[in-house]
Amino acid sequence: MTSLTNSPNWMHWKRYGFLLGFLPLALPIGAWYRMENTGWEIFAWLPLVIIFGLVPLVDRLMGNDLNNPEGDVIFSLGENLWYSALLVVVVSLQLALIFWGVGVFADGSLGL
Protein backbone atom coordinates (compact mmCIF):
# COMPACT_ATOMS: atom_id res chain seq x y z
CA MET A 1 0.00 0.00 0.00
CA THR A 2 1.37 3.40 -0.90
CA SER A 3 1.60 6.32 1.47
CA LEU A 4 -0.89 8.23 -0.70
CA THR A 5 -3.64 5.67 -0.16
CA ASN A 6 -3.00 5.74 3.59
CA SER A 7 -3.55 9.46 3.90
CA PRO A 8 -6.92 10.87 4.97
CA ASN A 9 -6.67 13.46 2.17
CA TRP A 10 -6.76 10.65 -0.41
CA MET A 11 -9.86 9.17 1.18
CA HIS A 12 -11.54 12.57 1.32
CA TRP A 13 -11.15 13.31 -2.39
CA LYS A 14 -11.80 9.78 -3.60
CA ARG A 15 -14.90 9.61 -1.40
CA TYR A 16 -16.53 12.57 -3.14
CA GLY A 17 -15.20 11.53 -6.53
CA PHE A 18 -17.66 8.64 -6.46
CA LEU A 19 -20.46 11.21 -6.77
CA LEU A 20 -19.47 11.39 -10.44
CA GLY A 21 -21.58 8.25 -10.81
CA PHE A 22 -24.60 10.57 -10.94
CA LEU A 23 -23.40 12.41 -14.05
CA PRO A 24 -24.52 9.79 -16.62
CA LEU A 25 -28.04 10.10 -15.20
CA ALA A 26 -28.19 13.72 -16.33
CA LEU A 27 -27.28 13.01 -19.96
CA PRO A 28 -30.57 11.48 -21.21
CA ILE A 29 -32.66 13.91 -19.19
CA GLY A 30 -30.68 16.87 -20.51
CA ALA A 31 -30.91 15.58 -24.07
CA TRP A 32 -34.66 15.11 -23.76
CA TYR A 33 -35.03 18.61 -22.31
CA ARG A 34 -33.03 20.12 -25.19
CA MET A 35 -35.11 18.18 -27.71
CA GLU A 36 -38.36 19.41 -26.19
CA ASN A 37 -37.24 23.05 -26.09
CA THR A 38 -35.53 23.28 -29.47
CA GLY A 39 -37.42 20.68 -31.50
CA TRP A 40 -34.10 19.32 -32.80
CA GLU A 41 -34.16 15.53 -32.58
CA ILE A 42 -30.39 15.38 -33.05
CA PHE A 43 -30.06 15.92 -29.28
CA ALA A 44 -31.32 12.36 -28.75
CA TRP A 45 -27.89 11.19 -29.94
CA LEU A 46 -26.00 13.41 -27.48
CA PRO A 47 -25.75 10.84 -24.63
CA LEU A 48 -24.42 8.20 -27.02
CA VAL A 49 -21.83 10.56 -28.45
CA ILE A 50 -20.67 11.58 -24.98
CA ILE A 51 -20.65 8.09 -23.43
CA PHE A 52 -19.17 6.19 -26.38
CA GLY A 53 -17.11 9.00 -27.92
CA LEU A 54 -16.01 11.66 -25.48
CA VAL A 55 -15.61 9.57 -22.31
CA PRO A 56 -13.28 6.95 -23.90
CA LEU A 57 -11.24 9.75 -25.47
CA VAL A 58 -10.81 11.57 -22.16
CA ASP A 59 -10.07 8.26 -20.42
CA ARG A 60 -7.37 7.49 -22.96
CA LEU A 61 -5.82 10.94 -22.58
CA MET A 62 -5.83 10.76 -18.77
CA GLY A 63 -4.13 7.37 -18.63
CA ASN A 64 -4.09 4.93 -15.74
CA ASP A 65 -4.82 5.99 -12.19
CA LEU A 66 -1.78 4.74 -10.31
CA ASN A 67 -3.29 5.79 -6.98
CA ASN A 68 -6.14 3.28 -6.95
CA PRO A 69 -6.59 1.50 -3.63
CA GLU A 70 -5.21 -1.98 -3.16
CA GLY A 71 -7.26 -5.07 -2.35
CA ASP A 72 -7.42 -4.76 1.46
CA VAL A 73 -8.45 -1.09 1.24
CA ILE A 74 -11.22 -1.92 -1.24
CA PHE A 75 -12.78 -4.42 1.16
CA SER A 76 -12.76 -1.85 3.97
CA LEU A 77 -14.42 0.69 1.67
CA GLY A 78 -17.19 -1.82 0.98
CA GLU A 79 -18.07 -1.83 4.67
CA ASN A 80 -18.33 1.96 4.80
CA LEU A 81 -21.91 3.27 4.96
CA TRP A 82 -21.15 6.12 2.49
CA TYR A 83 -20.25 3.77 -0.34
CA SER A 84 -23.08 1.34 0.36
CA ALA A 85 -25.67 4.13 0.45
CA LEU A 86 -24.22 5.73 -2.68
CA LEU A 87 -24.49 2.43 -4.52
CA VAL A 88 -28.12 1.96 -3.53
CA VAL A 89 -29.05 5.52 -4.55
CA VAL A 90 -27.25 5.40 -7.91
CA VAL A 91 -28.69 2.00 -8.86
CA SER A 92 -32.20 3.08 -7.85
CA LEU A 93 -31.95 6.26 -9.92
CA GLN A 94 -30.57 4.36 -12.90
CA LEU A 95 -33.47 1.90 -12.76
CA ALA A 96 -35.92 4.81 -12.60
CA LEU A 97 -34.16 6.36 -15.59
CA ILE A 98 -34.50 3.11 -17.53
CA PHE A 99 -38.25 3.02 -16.89
CA TRP A 100 -38.55 6.69 -17.84
CA GLY A 101 -36.60 6.05 -21.05
CA VAL A 102 -38.82 3.10 -21.93
CA GLY A 103 -41.84 5.35 -21.40
CA VAL A 104 -40.41 8.02 -23.69
CA PHE A 105 -39.58 5.39 -26.30
CA ALA A 106 -43.02 3.76 -26.06
CA ASP A 107 -44.68 7.16 -26.44
CA GLY A 108 -43.48 7.13 -30.02
CA SER A 109 -42.63 10.81 -30.15
CA LEU A 110 -38.98 10.20 -31.02
CA GLY A 111 -37.92 10.33 -34.64
CA LEU A 112 -34.65 9.06 -36.03
LUMPA-911943 format. One record per residue: residue number from 0; residue in three letters; z, x, y of N, C-alpha, C in turn. Coordinates in Angstrom, 2 decimals. Atoms other than C-alpha are relative to their C-alpha. Example, Ala and Ser with C-alpha at 12.3 -4.5 7.8 and 13.67 -1.06 7.14 Angstrom:
{site 0,"Ala",{0.00,0.89,-1.19},{7.80,12.30,-4.50},{0.00,0.90,1.20}} {site 1,"Ser",{-0.06,-0.82,-1.19},{7.14,13.67,-1.06},{0.73,-0.77,1.09}} 
***
This chain:
{site 0,"Met",{0.00,0.85,-1.18},{0.00,0.00,0.00},{0.00,0.89,1.23}} {site 1,"Thr",{0.09,-0.82,-1.20},{-0.90,1.37,3.40},{1.11,-0.37,0.97}} {site 2,"Ser",{-1.04,0.28,-0.99},{1.47,1.60,6.32},{-0.41,-1.16,0.91}} {site 3,"Leu",{0.45,1.11,-0.85},{-0.70,-0.89,8.23},{0.37,-1.34,-0.62}} {site 4,"Thr",{-0.32,1.28,0.63},{-0.16,-3.64,5.67},{1.49,-0.23,-0.12}} {site 5,"Asn",{-1.46,0.17,0.02},{3.59,-3.00,5.74},{0.55,-0.44,1.34}} {site 6,"Ser",{-0.53,0.27,-1.33},{3.90,-3.55,9.46},{0.02,-1.50,0.30}} {site 7,"Pro",{-0.04,1.41,-0.37},{4.97,-6.92,10.87},{-1.15,-0.40,0.91}} {site 8,"Asn",{1.12,0.30,-0.89},{2.17,-6.67,13.46},{-1.23,-0.41,-0.81}} {site 9,"Trp",{1.12,0.35,0.87},{-0.41,-6.76,10.65},{0.16,-1.43,-0.50}} {site 10,"Met",{-0.24,1.34,0.54},{1.18,-9.86,9.17},{-0.16,-1.05,1.09}} {site 11,"His",{0.11,0.96,-1.10},{1.32,-11.54,12.57},{-1.45,-0.34,0.27}} {site 12,"Trp",{1.40,0.26,-0.33},{-2.39,-11.15,13.31},{-0.78,-0.57,-1.17}} {site 13,"Lys",{0.69,0.55,1.16},{-3.60,-11.80,9.78},{0.42,-1.45,-0.23}} {site 14,"Arg",{-0.53,1.36,0.20},{-1.40,-14.90,9.61},{-0.79,-1.02,0.84}} {site 15,"Tyr",{0.71,0.92,-0.87},{-3.14,-16.53,12.57},{-1.51,0.12,-0.16}} {site 16,"Gly",{1.42,-0.14,0.29},{-6.53,-15.20,11.53},{-0.47,-1.01,-1.04}} {site 17,"Phe",{0.37,0.99,1.00},{-6.46,-17.66,8.64},{-0.30,-1.36,0.62}} {site 18,"Leu",{0.36,1.24,-0.69},{-6.77,-20.46,11.21},{-1.51,-0.09,0.23}} {site 19,"Leu",{1.45,0.03,-0.12},{-10.44,-19.47,11.39},{-0.64,-0.87,-1.08}} {site 20,"Gly",{0.50,0.89,1.03},{-10.81,-21.58,8.25},{-0.33,-1.39,0.53}} {site 21,"Phe",{0.30,1.30,-0.61},{-10.94,-24.60,10.57},{-1.33,-0.01,0.74}} {site 22,"Leu",{1.24,-0.05,-0.77},{-14.05,-23.40,12.41},{-1.20,-0.66,-0.69}} {site 23,"Pro",{1.15,0.67,0.63},{-16.62,-24.52,9.79},{0.09,-1.52,0.05}} {site 24,"Leu",{-0.15,1.45,-0.10},{-15.20,-28.04,10.10},{-0.60,-0.53,1.30}} {site 25,"Ala",{0.51,0.44,-1.30},{-16.33,-28.19,13.72},{-1.53,0.02,0.07}} {site 26,"Leu",{1.46,-0.13,-0.08},{-19.96,-27.28,13.01},{-0.74,-1.31,-0.23}} {site 27,"Pro",{0.74,1.26,0.19},{-21.21,-30.57,11.48},{0.36,-1.06,1.04}} {site 28,"Ile",{-0.41,0.99,-0.99},{-19.19,-32.66,13.91},{-0.65,0.31,1.35}} {site 29,"Gly",{0.65,-0.39,-1.25},{-20.51,-30.68,16.87},{-1.50,-0.24,-0.03}} {site 30,"Ala",{1.44,0.24,0.12},{-24.07,-30.91,15.58},{-0.30,-1.50,0.11}} {site 31,"Trp",{0.19,1.44,-0.07},{-23.76,-34.66,15.11},{0.19,-0.51,1.44}} {site 32,"Tyr",{-0.25,0.39,-1.38},{-22.31,-35.03,18.61},{-1.18,0.37,0.90}} {site 33,"Arg",{1.16,-0.42,-0.80},{-25.19,-33.03,20.12},{-1.22,-0.86,-0.31}} {site 34,"Met",{1.13,0.86,0.37},{-27.71,-35.11,18.18},{0.11,-1.37,0.65}} {site 35,"Glu",{-0.21,1.33,-0.58},{-26.19,-38.36,19.41},{-0.22,0.01,1.51}} {site 36,"Asn",{0.10,-0.05,-1.47},{-26.09,-37.24,23.05},{-1.38,0.39,0.50}} {site 37,"Thr",{1.29,-0.47,-0.48},{-29.47,-35.53,23.28},{-1.17,-0.73,-0.66}} {site 38,"Gly",{1.08,0.63,0.74},{-31.50,-37.42,20.68},{-0.87,1.00,-0.73}} {site 39,"Trp",{0.76,-1.05,0.68},{-32.80,-34.10,19.32},{0.55,0.18,-1.40}} {site 40,"Glu",{-0.46,-0.10,1.40},{-32.58,-34.16,15.53},{0.04,1.43,-0.51}} {site 41,"Ile",{-0.01,-1.41,0.41},{-33.05,-30.39,15.38},{1.44,0.52,-0.12}} {site 42,"Phe",{-1.40,-0.43,0.06},{-29.28,-30.06,15.92},{0.62,-0.23,-1.37}} {site 43,"Ala",{-0.51,0.20,1.36},{-28.75,-31.32,12.36},{-0.10,1.28,-0.83}} {site 44,"Trp",{0.19,-1.26,0.72},{-29.94,-27.89,11.19},{0.93,1.10,0.52}} {site 45,"Leu",{-0.85,-1.02,-0.61},{-27.48,-26.00,13.41},{1.09,0.54,-0.94}} {site 46,"Pro",{-1.01,-0.56,0.91},{-24.63,-25.75,10.84},{-0.60,0.88,-1.08}} {site 47,"Leu",{0.63,-0.83,1.04},{-27.02,-24.42,8.20},{-0.45,1.34,0.55}} {site 48,"Val",{0.44,-1.25,-0.61},{-28.45,-21.83,10.56},{1.19,0.91,0.27}} {site 49,"Ile",{-1.19,-0.82,-0.29},{-24.98,-20.67,11.58},{0.64,0.51,-1.28}} {site 50,"Ile",{-0.72,-0.39,1.22},{-23.43,-20.65,8.09},{-0.83,0.95,-0.86}} {site 51,"Phe",{0.82,-0.82,0.89},{-26.38,-19.17,6.19},{-0.83,1.05,0.73}} {site 52,"Gly",{0.74,-0.99,-0.76},{-27.92,-17.11,9.00},{0.88,0.91,0.82}} {site 53,"Leu",{-0.81,-0.79,-0.93},{-25.48,-16.01,11.66},{1.23,0.63,-0.66}} {site 54,"Val",{-1.23,-0.53,0.62},{-22.31,-15.61,9.57},{-0.30,1.20,-0.92}} {site 55,"Pro",{0.29,-1.20,0.81},{-23.90,-13.28,6.95},{-0.44,1.19,0.84}} {site 56,"Leu",{0.42,-1.09,-0.87},{-25.47,-11.24,9.75},{1.20,0.67,0.66}} {site 57,"Val",{-1.21,-0.55,-0.63},{-22.16,-10.81,11.57},{0.87,0.70,-1.04}} {site 58,"Asp",{-0.78,-0.61,1.07},{-20.42,-10.07,8.26},{-0.58,1.36,-0.37}} {site 59,"Arg",{0.67,-1.27,0.33},{-22.96,-7.37,7.49},{0.24,1.04,1.09}} {site 60,"Leu",{-0.20,-0.94,-1.11},{-22.58,-5.82,10.94},{1.45,0.48,0.09}} {site 61,"Met",{-1.41,-0.38,-0.09},{-18.77,-5.83,10.76},{0.42,0.94,-1.12}} {site 62,"Gly",{-0.34,-0.88,1.11},{-18.63,-4.13,7.37},{1.22,-0.48,-0.76}} {site 63,"Asn",{-1.15,0.34,0.83},{-15.74,-4.09,4.93},{1.30,0.12,0.77}} {site 64,"Asp",{-1.33,-0.06,-0.59},{-12.19,-4.82,5.99},{0.86,0.89,-0.90}} {site 65,"Leu",{-0.76,-0.95,0.80},{-10.31,-1.78,4.74},{1.50,-0.26,0.06}} {site 66,"Asn",{-1.42,0.30,-0.16},{-6.98,-3.29,5.79},{0.42,-1.26,-0.74}} {site 67,"Asn",{-0.39,1.17,0.78},{-6.95,-6.14,3.28},{1.26,0.31,-0.79}} {site 68,"Pro",{-1.24,-0.25,0.75},{-3.63,-6.59,1.50},{-0.31,0.31,-1.46}} {site 69,"Glu",{0.14,-0.34,1.41},{-3.16,-5.21,-1.98},{0.59,-1.11,-0.85}} {site 70,"Gly",{-0.35,1.06,0.94},{-2.35,-7.26,-5.07},{1.42,-0.55,0.14}} {site 71,"Asp",{-1.38,0.48,-0.07},{1.46,-7.42,-4.76},{0.27,-0.74,1.31}} {site 72,"Val",{-0.17,0.68,-1.28},{1.24,-8.45,-1.09},{-0.65,-1.38,-0.05}} {site 73,"Ile",{0.70,1.28,0.10},{-1.24,-11.22,-1.92},{0.86,-1.03,-0.71}} {site 74,"Phe",{-0.86,0.94,0.72},{1.16,-12.78,-4.42},{1.18,-0.45,0.86}} {site 75,"Ser",{-1.10,0.41,-0.88},{3.97,-12.76,-1.85},{-0.49,-0.94,1.09}} {site 76,"Leu",{0.56,0.91,-1.00},{1.67,-14.42,0.69},{-0.20,-1.39,-0.58}} {site 77,"Gly",{0.18,1.29,0.65},{0.98,-17.19,-1.82},{1.27,-0.83,-0.06}} {site 78,"Glu",{-1.28,0.71,0.02},{4.67,-18.07,-1.83},{0.46,-0.41,1.39}} {site 79,"Asn",{-0.35,0.30,-1.38},{4.80,-18.33,1.96},{-0.43,-1.43,0.34}} {site 80,"Leu",{0.28,1.39,-0.33},{4.96,-21.91,3.27},{-1.19,-0.14,0.96}} {site 81,"Trp",{1.10,0.04,-0.97},{2.49,-21.15,6.12},{-1.35,-0.05,-0.71}} {site 82,"Tyr",{1.28,-0.07,0.68},{-0.34,-20.25,3.77},{-0.22,-1.19,-0.93}} {site 83,"Ser",{0.12,1.18,0.86},{0.36,-23.08,1.34},{-0.33,-1.24,0.82}} {site 84,"Ala",{0.26,1.16,-0.85},{0.45,-25.67,4.13},{-1.40,0.09,0.61}} {site 85,"Leu",{1.33,-0.18,-0.58},{-2.68,-24.22,5.73},{-1.08,-0.34,-1.01}} {site 86,"Leu",{0.96,0.31,1.05},{-4.52,-24.49,2.43},{-0.12,-1.50,-0.22}} {site 87,"Val",{0.02,1.45,0.21},{-3.53,-28.12,1.96},{-0.69,-0.71,1.16}} {site 88,"Val",{0.61,0.64,-1.18},{-4.55,-29.05,5.52},{-1.51,0.25,0.04}} {site 89,"Val",{1.42,-0.32,-0.07},{-7.91,-27.25,5.40},{-0.77,-0.73,-1.10}} {site 90,"Val",{0.70,0.69,1.09},{-8.86,-28.69,2.00},{-0.06,-1.50,0.26}} {site 91,"Ser",{0.01,1.43,-0.31},{-7.85,-32.20,3.08},{-1.03,-0.33,1.08}} {site 92,"Leu",{0.98,0.23,-1.07},{-9.92,-31.95,6.26},{-1.43,0.21,-0.49}} {site 93,"Gln",{1.34,-0.21,0.53},{-12.90,-30.57,4.36},{-0.44,-1.16,-0.88}} {site 94,"Leu",{0.34,1.19,0.79},{-12.76,-33.47,1.90},{-0.32,-1.19,0.90}} {site 95,"Ala",{0.29,1.08,-0.94},{-12.60,-35.92,4.81},{-1.36,0.21,0.65}} {site 96,"Leu",{1.29,-0.30,-0.60},{-15.59,-34.16,6.36},{-1.14,-0.28,-0.97}} {site 97,"Ile",{1.02,0.31,1.00},{-17.53,-34.50,3.11},{-0.25,-1.50,-0.04}} {site 98,"Phe",{0.17,1.46,0.03},{-16.89,-38.25,3.02},{-0.66,-0.50,1.28}} {site 99,"Trp",{0.64,0.38,-1.26},{-17.84,-38.55,6.69},{-1.49,0.35,-0.04}} {site 100,"Gly",{1.39,-0.41,0.09},{-21.05,-36.60,6.05},{-0.81,-0.89,-0.94}} {site 101,"Val",{0.68,0.92,0.92},{-21.93,-38.82,3.10},{-0.25,-1.33,0.70}} {site 102,"Gly",{0.18,1.25,-0.75},{-21.40,-41.84,5.35},{-1.12,0.10,1.01}} {site 103,"Val",{1.08,-0.20,-0.97},{-23.69,-40.41,8.02},{-1.34,0.05,-0.73}} {site 104,"Phe",{1.23,-0.10,0.77},{-26.30,-39.58,5.39},{-0.42,-1.36,-0.56}} {site 105,"Ala",{0.31,1.31,0.57},{-26.06,-43.02,3.76},{-0.41,-1.01,1.07}} {site 106,"Asp",{0.39,0.89,-1.11},{-26.44,-44.68,7.16},{-1.50,0.01,0.21}} {site 107,"Gly",{1.44,-0.09,-0.09},{-30.02,-43.48,7.13},{-0.53,0.27,1.39}} {site 108,"Ser",{0.46,-0.22,-1.37},{-30.15,-42.63,10.81},{-0.54,1.41,0.22}} {site 109,"Leu",{0.49,-1.37,-0.15},{-31.02,-38.98,10.20},{-1.49,0.06,-0.34}} {site 110,"Gly",{1.41,-0.23,0.28},{-34.64,-37.92,10.33},{-0.14,1.26,-0.85}} {site 111,"Leu",{0.23,-1.24,0.72},{-36.03,-34.65,9.06},{1.18,0.94,0.14}} 
***
